[in-house]
Amino acid sequence: MSNQGKPPVTIFVNTREFQWPEKQISYEQIYNLAFPNEPVNDGDVARIEYSRGHNGGGGGTLHPGESVNVKENMVFDAYVTVRS
């Protein structure tokens, strides 16, 4: 989904700054920014949390297949843990 000519917004993924040109970002896109060229292995679980979103600081957790609308200076934290 395009941001229709608007300038990209600045987002932070695991403390790294990115310019994001689209209105939304998906779980998979955030994972790829956080861990480029590192697929999730069998037995691993990736967790993605966000803060500074819409609705007064809106935070939450994204699951595979989900997306969220981005906002300037939105923060995403991605973690990979081994499922036991």
C-alpha positions in Angstrom: 0.0 0.0 0.0 1.6 3.2 -1.2 1.8 6.4 0.9 0.5 8.3 -2.2 3.3 10.8 -2.7 3.9 11.6 0.9 7.5 11.6 2.1 8.7 8.4 3.9 8.4 8.2 7.6 11.2 7.4 10.0 10.8 4.1 11.8 13.2 2.3 14.2 13.7 -1.4 14.1 15.9 -2.8 16.9 17.2 0.7 17.4 18.2 1.1 13.7 16.7 3.9 11.7 14.9 3.3 8.4 12.9 5.4 6.0 9.6 3.7 5.2 7.7 4.8 2.1 4.5 2.9 2.6 1.5 3.5 4.8 1.7 0.1 6.4 4.4 -2.4 7.4 4.0 -6.1 7.8 5.4 -8.6 10.4 7.5 -10.1 7.6 8.8 -6.8 6.4 9.9 -5.8 10.0 11.5 -9.2 10.5 13.5 -8.7 7.2 14.7 -5.3 8.3 15.7 -6.6 11.8 17.4 -9.8 10.5 18.3 -9.4 6.9 19.1 -12.7 5.2 18.3 -14.7 8.3 15.2 -16.8 7.9 13.4 -18.1 10.9 14.6 -21.7 11.6 12.4 -24.6 12.5 11.9 -24.4 16.3 12.5 -20.6 16.4 9.8 -18.1 17.2 10.0 -14.5 16.1 8.2 -11.9 18.3 7.6 -8.4 17.0 6.4 -5.6 19.3 5.8 -2.0 18.5 5.3 1.3 20.3 4.8 5.0 19.5 2.1 4.0 17.1 -1.3 5.5 16.4 -4.0 6.0 19.1 -2.0 7.8 21.7 1.2 5.9 21.8 -0.4 2.7 20.5 1.7 -0.3 21.2 1.1 -4.0 20.5 2.4 -7.2 19.1 2.4 -8.3 15.4 1.9 -11.9 14.4 2.7 -13.6 11.1 0.6 -12.2 8.3 -0.4 -9.0 10.2 0.3 -5.4 9.3 0.1 -2.1 11.1 -0.1 1.5 10.0 3.2 3.3 10.4 3.7 6.7 12.1 6.7 9.0 12.3 9.3 7.7 14.8 7.4 4.4 15.4 9.5 1.8 17.2 9.6 -1.9 16.5 11.5 -4.5 18.5 12.0 -8.0 17.0 13.2 -10.9 19.0 14.0 -14.5 18.0 13.8 -17.2 20.6 14.2 -21.0 20.5 11.0 -22.8 21.1 11.5 -25.5 23.7 
